[in-house]
Amino acid sequence: MLRNVTVVGAAGRMGRWLCRFLSSEGFNVLANDVDVGGLAELKRLNPNVELCSLEVCAARSEVIIISVPINSFEHVVRELRPHVREHHLIVDVCSVKKLPVDIMHKFLDRGIKLGTHPLFGPGSAVSMSGRKVVLTPITNEEFSIASQIVDWVEGRGGYGIIMSPVEHDELMSVIMGIPHAVGLILAKYLSDFDVSMLEFMSTPTYNFMFKYSTAILSGNLDLYVSIQKYLGVGRELRRLVEVVNNFVNGVEERPEVVLNELKALYSKIVSKGIDVKESYNYMYRLYEESLR
């Protein structure tokens, strides 16, 4: 059984989460990062983690998890290349999948390469319960390993999803790219107003929107911009702009048509099993909590 795991980029937020989680699962965790100070802090918080050079980490591990920004990914893979052996399983956890999978297959001629994307952030509890992980194998050997990982994840109460890197990126451009972009655009738009007055006069709907936009703004901005670039979110944003323009023109010229379209949209979403009334109640619960 594989027991020794290296986390490259261990001092990053997701790297730290991985170190904590893997340690809690009984793995021997070896950590590597260019951030020496971050590694020292990691060691202080998680004494069981061993800090090693890339060469030593690879020599002592069966699994190597690469948890670095997409902009640094190729550089890290090139540095790792001389140390990879046939027995290694090399896993990436980038939010984008096609590019890192292509890079691993281009530069690593040994070992099994597997793209993954944990669909949760480093602020999550150190548990797999209820968590979703996407795996993007492209060879038969990778499919076999991915299936085993799915069983392992689901055995811990999580969900494993296997799909192609391209399908993943197309879905994530909507699931991640659009919410990030809309949140940042809203924050930029609202900043032109007196936000303190808007906050004082806020309704539950505004409060929900403002909290959402500022939550995105307070996140990993480097990651968000990379996602916009590498997932090609601009294509979906242009479609969204078209929807906005049609909505504005419709309200100004034929509001009764827009109203009927919105009623049809409501029925369509409800028919998909979405509890829209619960969404409304959820918004008010968050608003009430914000007043405490």
C-alpha positions as CSV (number, residue, x, y, z in Angstrom):
1,M,0.0,0.0,0.0
2,L,1.2,3.5,-0.8
3,R,2.1,5.2,2.4
4,N,4.7,7.9,1.6
5,V,3.4,11.0,-0.1
6,T,5.3,14.2,-1.1
7,V,3.5,17.5,-1.4
8,V,5.3,20.0,-3.6
9,G,4.0,23.5,-2.8
10,A,3.3,22.4,0.8
11,A,3.6,25.9,2.2
12,G,0.7,27.2,0.1
13,R,-2.9,27.2,1.4
14,M,-4.0,24.1,-0.4
15,G,-0.6,22.4,0.2
16,R,-1.1,22.9,4.0
17,W,-4.6,21.4,3.8
18,L,-3.2,18.4,1.9
19,C,-0.4,17.9,4.5
20,R,-2.9,18.0,7.4
21,F,-5.4,15.7,5.7
22,L,-2.8,13.1,4.5
23,S,-1.2,13.1,8.0
24,S,-4.6,12.5,9.6
25,E,-5.1,9.6,7.2
26,G,-1.9,8.0,8.4
27,F,0.4,8.8,5.5
28,N,4.0,9.7,5.9
29,V,4.1,13.2,4.5
30,L,7.2,14.8,3.0
31,A,7.0,18.5,2.2
32,N,8.8,20.7,-0.3
33,D,8.4,24.4,-1.2
34,V,10.5,27.4,-2.3
35,D,9.0,29.3,0.6
36,V,11.4,28.4,3.4
37,G,9.6,30.5,6.0
38,G,6.2,29.0,5.0
39,L,7.7,25.5,5.4
40,A,9.0,26.4,8.9
41,E,5.5,27.5,9.8
42,L,4.0,24.3,8.4
43,K,6.4,22.2,10.5
44,R,5.4,24.1,13.6
45,L,1.8,23.5,12.9
46,N,2.3,19.9,11.8
47,P,5.4,18.4,13.4
48,N,4.9,15.0,11.7
49,V,5.6,16.5,8.3
50,E,9.2,16.0,7.0
51,L,10.8,18.9,5.2
52,C,13.0,17.6,2.3
53,S,14.7,18.7,-0.9
54,L,12.9,17.8,-4.1
55,E,15.4,15.0,-4.8
56,V,15.0,13.4,-1.3
57,C,11.2,13.8,-1.4
58,A,11.0,11.9,-4.7
59,A,13.4,9.2,-3.6
60,R,11.4,8.5,-0.5
61,S,7.9,8.7,-1.9
62,E,5.5,6.7,-4.0
63,V,3.1,9.6,-4.6
64,I,4.1,13.1,-5.5
65,I,1.3,15.8,-5.4
66,I,2.0,19.0,-7.1
67,S,0.1,21.9,-5.5
68,V,1.5,25.0,-7.1
69,P,0.0,27.9,-9.1
70,I,-0.6,27.1,-12.8
71,N,1.9,29.8,-13.7
72,S,4.6,27.9,-11.9
73,F,3.5,24.4,-12.9
74,E,5.7,23.8,-15.9
75,H,8.8,25.1,-14.0
76,V,8.1,22.7,-11.1
77,V,7.5,19.8,-13.4
78,R,10.8,20.4,-15.2
79,E,12.6,20.5,-11.9
80,L,10.9,17.3,-10.8
81,R,11.6,15.4,-14.0
82,P,15.1,14.1,-13.2
83,H,13.8,12.6,-9.9
84,V,10.7,10.8,-11.2
85,R,10.9,7.0,-11.5
86,E,8.6,4.4,-13.0
87,H,6.9,3.6,-9.7
88,H,5.8,7.2,-9.0
89,L,2.3,8.4,-9.2
90,I,2.4,12.1,-10.0
91,V,-0.8,14.0,-9.2
92,D,-1.7,17.7,-9.8
93,V,-4.4,19.6,-8.0
94,C,-4.8,22.6,-10.3
95,S,-8.2,24.1,-10.9
96,V,-7.4,24.0,-14.6
97,K,-6.9,20.5,-16.0
98,K,-6.0,20.3,-19.7
99,L,-2.8,22.4,-19.5
100,P,-1.2,20.7,-16.4
101,V,-2.1,17.2,-17.8
102,D,-0.5,18.2,-21.1
103,I,2.6,19.5,-19.3
104,M,3.0,16.4,-17.2
105,H,2.7,14.1,-20.3
106,K,5.1,16.3,-22.2
107,F,7.9,16.5,-19.7
108,L,7.6,13.4,-17.5
109,D,8.4,10.2,-19.5
110,R,8.3,8.0,-16.4
111,G,5.7,7.4,-13.7
112,I,1.9,7.6,-13.9
113,K,0.5,11.1,-14.3
114,L,-3.0,11.9,-13.1
115,G,-4.8,15.2,-13.2
116,T,-7.2,15.9,-10.2
117,H,-9.2,18.9,-9.0
118,P,-10.6,18.9,-5.4
119,L,-13.8,20.9,-5.7
120,F,-13.3,22.7,-2.4
121,G,-10.9,25.2,-1.0
122,P,-8.2,25.1,1.7
123,G,-10.7,26.6,4.2
124,S,-12.6,23.3,4.3
125,A,-12.5,21.0,7.3
126,V,-9.8,18.4,7.2
127,S,-12.1,15.6,6.0
128,M,-13.2,14.0,2.8
129,S,-16.8,13.7,4.0
130,G,-19.2,15.4,1.5
131,R,-16.2,16.7,-0.6
132,K,-16.0,16.2,-4.4
133,V,-12.9,15.4,-6.3
134,V,-12.6,15.3,-10.1
135,L,-10.1,13.0,-11.7
136,T,-9.0,13.4,-15.4
137,P,-7.2,10.3,-16.6
138,I,-6.3,10.0,-20.3
139,T,-4.6,6.6,-20.5
140,N,-5.9,3.1,-19.4
141,E,-3.3,3.0,-16.6
142,E,-4.5,6.3,-15.3
143,F,-8.1,5.2,-15.5
144,S,-7.3,2.2,-13.4
145,I,-5.6,4.4,-10.7
146,A,-8.4,7.0,-10.9
147,S,-11.0,4.2,-10.2
148,Q,-9.1,3.1,-7.1
149,I,-8.9,6.7,-5.9
150,V,-12.6,7.1,-6.4
151,D,-13.2,4.1,-4.2
152,W,-10.9,5.5,-1.6
153,V,-12.6,8.9,-1.6
154,E,-16.1,7.5,-1.5
155,G,-15.1,5.1,1.3
156,R,-14.5,8.3,3.3
157,G,-17.8,9.8,2.5
158,G,-16.7,11.9,-0.5
159,Y,-17.5,11.8,-4.2
160,G,-15.1,10.9,-7.0
161,I,-15.9,12.1,-10.5
162,I,-14.0,10.9,-13.6
163,M,-14.1,13.0,-16.8
164,S,-11.8,14.2,-19.5
165,P,-9.6,17.3,-18.9
166,V,-11.4,19.2,-21.7
167,E,-14.8,18.4,-20.3
168,H,-13.6,19.5,-16.9
169,D,-12.4,22.8,-18.2
170,E,-15.5,23.5,-20.1
171,L,-17.7,23.0,-17.0
172,M,-15.3,24.9,-14.7
173,S,-15.3,27.9,-17.0
174,V,-19.0,28.3,-15.9
175,I,-18.9,26.8,-12.4
176,M,-15.8,28.7,-11.2
177,G,-14.9,31.2,-13.9
178,I,-18.2,33.0,-14.2
179,P,-18.9,33.4,-10.4
180,H,-15.4,34.7,-9.9
181,A,-15.6,37.2,-12.7
182,V,-19.1,38.3,-11.8
183,G,-18.1,38.8,-8.1
184,L,-15.0,40.8,-9.1
185,I,-16.9,42.9,-11.6
186,L,-19.7,43.6,-9.0
187,A,-17.1,44.7,-6.5
188,K,-15.5,47.0,-9.1
189,Y,-18.9,48.4,-10.0
190,L,-20.0,49.0,-6.4
191,S,-16.7,50.7,-5.5
192,D,-17.8,53.7,-7.5
193,F,-20.5,54.4,-4.9
194,D,-20.4,55.2,-1.3
195,V,-20.3,51.6,-0.1
196,S,-20.7,52.5,3.5
197,M,-24.0,54.3,2.7
198,L,-25.1,51.4,0.5
199,E,-24.3,49.0,3.4
200,F,-26.2,51.1,5.8
201,M,-29.3,51.2,3.5
202,S,-28.9,47.6,2.3
203,T,-31.8,45.2,1.8
204,P,-31.4,41.5,2.2
205,T,-30.8,41.1,-1.6
206,Y,-28.1,43.8,-1.7
207,N,-26.5,42.4,1.5
208,F,-26.3,38.9,-0.1
209,M,-24.8,40.4,-3.3
210,F,-22.3,42.6,-1.5
211,K,-21.1,39.8,0.7
212,Y,-20.7,37.5,-2.3
213,S,-18.7,40.1,-4.3
214,T,-16.4,41.0,-1.4
215,A,-15.9,37.3,-0.5
216,I,-14.6,36.8,-4.0
217,L,-12.4,39.9,-3.8
218,S,-10.9,38.6,-0.5
219,G,-9.9,35.3,-2.1
220,N,-6.9,34.2,-4.1
221,L,-6.8,36.8,-6.8
222,D,-3.8,35.3,-8.6
223,L,-5.7,32.0,-8.8
224,Y,-8.8,33.8,-10.1
225,V,-7.0,35.6,-12.8
226,S,-5.3,32.4,-13.9
227,I,-8.6,30.7,-14.1
228,Q,-10.0,33.4,-16.3
229,K,-7.0,33.1,-18.6
230,Y,-6.5,29.3,-18.8
231,L,-10.2,28.3,-18.8
232,G,-11.0,30.8,-21.5
233,V,-13.8,32.3,-19.4
234,G,-14.0,35.3,-21.7
235,R,-16.0,33.2,-24.2
236,E,-18.7,32.6,-21.5
237,L,-18.5,36.2,-20.2
238,R,-19.3,37.5,-23.7
239,R,-22.3,35.2,-23.8
240,L,-23.3,36.6,-20.4
241,V,-22.9,40.2,-21.7
242,E,-25.3,39.3,-24.5
243,V,-27.8,38.0,-22.0
244,V,-27.5,41.3,-20.0
245,N,-28.0,43.4,-23.1
246,N,-31.0,41.4,-24.2
247,F,-32.5,41.8,-20.7
248,V,-31.9,45.6,-20.6
249,N,-33.4,46.0,-24.1
250,G,-36.3,43.8,-23.2
251,V,-37.2,45.6,-20.0
252,E,-37.1,48.9,-21.7
253,E,-39.0,47.9,-24.8
254,R,-41.2,44.9,-24.0
255,P,-41.3,44.3,-20.3
256,E,-44.3,42.0,-20.5
257,V,-42.3,39.6,-22.7
258,V,-39.4,39.6,-20.2
259,L,-41.9,38.9,-17.4
260,N,-43.2,35.8,-19.3
261,E,-39.7,34.7,-20.0
262,L,-38.8,34.9,-16.3
263,K,-41.9,32.9,-15.3
264,A,-40.9,30.3,-17.9
265,L,-37.3,30.3,-16.5
266,Y,-38.7,29.8,-12.9
267,S,-40.7,26.7,-14.1
268,K,-37.7,25.4,-16.0
269,I,-35.4,25.6,-13.0
270,V,-38.0,24.1,-10.7
271,S,-38.5,21.2,-13.1
272,K,-34.7,20.4,-12.7
273,G,-35.3,19.7,-9.0
274,I,-34.0,23.0,-7.8
275,D,-35.8,24.3,-4.7
276,V,-35.9,28.0,-5.5
277,K,-38.0,28.8,-2.4
278,E,-35.2,27.3,-0.2
279,S,-32.8,29.6,-2.0
280,Y,-34.9,32.6,-1.0
281,N,-35.0,31.3,2.6
282,Y,-31.3,30.7,2.6
283,M,-30.6,34.3,1.6
284,Y,-32.7,35.5,4.5
285,R,-31.0,33.2,6.9
286,L,-27.7,34.6,5.9
287,Y,-29.0,38.1,6.2
288,E,-30.4,37.5,9.7
289,E,-27.1,36.0,10.7
290,S,-25.3,39.1,9.5
291,L,-27.3,41.3,11.8
292,R,-26.3,39.4,14.9
